Amino acid sequence: MATETDVIIIGAGAAGMAAAIEAAECGDRVLLLEAGDRPGRKLSATGNGRCNLMNRGELRYYGAEEFARAVLRRCGLREQTDFWKHLGLFLTEESEGRIYPRTLQAASVVNALKTGLETNRIPVRLRTRVTGIRKTGDGFILKVEDREAGACEIRGSRVVVACGGAAHPKLGGSESGYTLLKALGHPMIPIRPALTALETDRKAVSGLSGIRVRGRVSVRKGTSVLQTERGEILFTDGGVSGICVMQCSGRAEPGKTELELNLADGLFANPEEALAELRGRRERFGTREAQTILEGIVVPKLSYAVCKQAGLPLRGETMGQLREEELRRVAETLLCYRIPVTGKRGMDDAQVTAGGADCAAFSPETLESRLVPGLYAAGEVLNVDGDCGGYNLMFAFGSGILAGRRGRRNPICGRET
């Protein structure tokens, strides 16, 4: 038996719930379908449970960057702040323009969205997986697998695909949205994990697992620097992590790029300044072991690793025995510690998915497909990924709201495109 409704939204994550609330408040009969056992499961774990919703700073997106900017020009910081205020959620701003719920709890965000669903009497069918979408003359027919009711069909005038991406499958990530859109003729940009830790040459990180240091990370390919970030670097067993590293992971290509770590970022403006400090240490601490020359700047294990990469013999030499060219190599390596990239952590560890549905096939004003009228897509299923700091949720909510609104004015709170 087919169920009739105005709009069917696939996926009860950030984009899907926002689209459902906005569509209902604009007067649509809405049905929200979710393959998992509860809405907002991935959202609940976002930002270590604190849920960084937005960022006031410069927009930082990859993939279809201009598309993301166009979406957020129509539904950005101000419009989304109004959306949360309407749902009763107060916000607070922390460092670097990061905006969180005032409670600093992701559960508050999920509860606000659930309140919006309940207030608008939006039915949510859980444990319901969409296996196919067929366009008809006056709408769409969805084939679904319901764990309780079994296979059935649902009919709707419009469909919003907001299934999210493939990252973090344990929290519901899957490729289902890409499959559905591809079957309807939408071109895809190959997906890959983004905001993930990197695997590196093991010799360069040997003995460093667990060490944290604030520094600067650059991704280099040949003579070109592809991206540079600052922040805390975490050495792991066989690689490196930390927010600044994860933000560089999208530009890192295993076997083709290497990381350059400035392990004394902010202490020395250039290798000459570092060299002057090392000369002074050689004079003051000449009888100490050469491998300790950087202690007090970095931890002992990092001091040893830098000296080793700089080519010091490390056979019991003292600082006083170090030659000028050896001091220079240590100074240069301290500010440019090189680690070849050998791999990336997979989708299990990635925060978001890069790639996805080609945004050229969608309107940034309404998120409607240019190929299939009445079909919309929002959130991570699209070829947009952003840096850490609230950018990915900001795009998810912004695109979801626009997809639900589809160019109309919200009569309840007055929001419009």
C-alpha positions, 0 to 999 in steps of 0.5 A: 500500500502506498502512503501519500505525503507532500515531501519524504525526507530520507535521513534523520540527521542534521540536514534531514531534521532541519529540512523536515522542520522547515518544510512542515512549518512552510505547510507541507505534510512531511514524512521523515525516514531513518535507517537507524534506531534513533534520529540524530545518532551521529549528531549526538557524538559530534565535537566530543559530545559538545556539538560545534554548530557553526563558525563566525570566521572565514568559510573554509570548504573544499570540493564544491567550495563556491556552492557551499558559499552560495548556500550559506549566503542564503542561510548562514550564521544569522539565519541559522541562529534564528532557526535555533532560537525558534527551537528554544536553543541558546548559543555561545561563542568560544575561541576561533569563532566556534559556536556551540549550544550554550549547554555545551552538550550535543544532546541539547541540539538533538532535543531541540530538533526532536522538539521541532519534529514533535511540535510540527507533528512530523512522523518519523519512521525508524529502522526504515531503509530506502532501497530505490526511488522511482520518478513518476508523472506527479512525484516519486515512489520509494521502495523501502525495507521496514524491519517491522513491516517488511517491504513496501512503497511510499509515494510523495510529491517531493523527496529530499535525500539527506542520508549523510556520508560514508564516514563513521559507519558505526554511527550510521554512515553509509553510501546509501545516499550516493547510490540513490542519487546515482541511480537517478542519473546524478554524477558522483565525485569519488568519495574519500575520508576527510578530517582523519589521522594520517599514516606515515613513514614509521621511522620518522615517528618511531618512539614518539607515540603519545607525544603532543606538541603545538606546532605548524603542519604543512603538506608538501608535494614536490616544491609546492606547499598545498596547505598549512595549519597550526595547532596541536600535533599528536604522534600516534603508533605509525602516524600523526593526528590532531585537528591541524593534521586532520584538516590537512588530510584532504590534501595529503596523498599517500606516496606523493606528499610529505608533512613538514612539522614546525616543532617550534612554531612561534619560538623562532621566526626562521632557522637563523634564529634557531641556529643562534640559540643552538650556538649559545647552548653549545657554548653553555652546555658543551659537555652534555650529550648532543642529542639533548640540545633541544631539550627545553624546546621540545621533549627529550624523545623529540629532541632525539628524533630531530637530531637523528633526522638531521644526521647527527651521529649520536654515538656519544658526542657532546654538544661542544663537539657539534660542528657549525653545519651540524647545528644548522641542520638541527635548526632547519630540521626543528622547523621543518621535520619531514614525514612522508605520508604513506596512508590515511585512516579509513571511513571508520575513523574519518569525521566527514566524507569528501566527494559525493554528489556533484553540486553542479547538478543542484541549485544552491538557492533551493537544493533542488536537482537540475536533472530531476525536478522535485528531488532535493539533496542536502548535507554530507551526501553532496560534494562539500566538506569543511574544516573542523570548527563547525563548518560541516554542521553549518553547511548541513543545517543551512542546506537542509533548511533551504531544501525544506523551505524551497524558496518559500517564506516560513509563515511561523517565524518569518524566515525567508530565502 
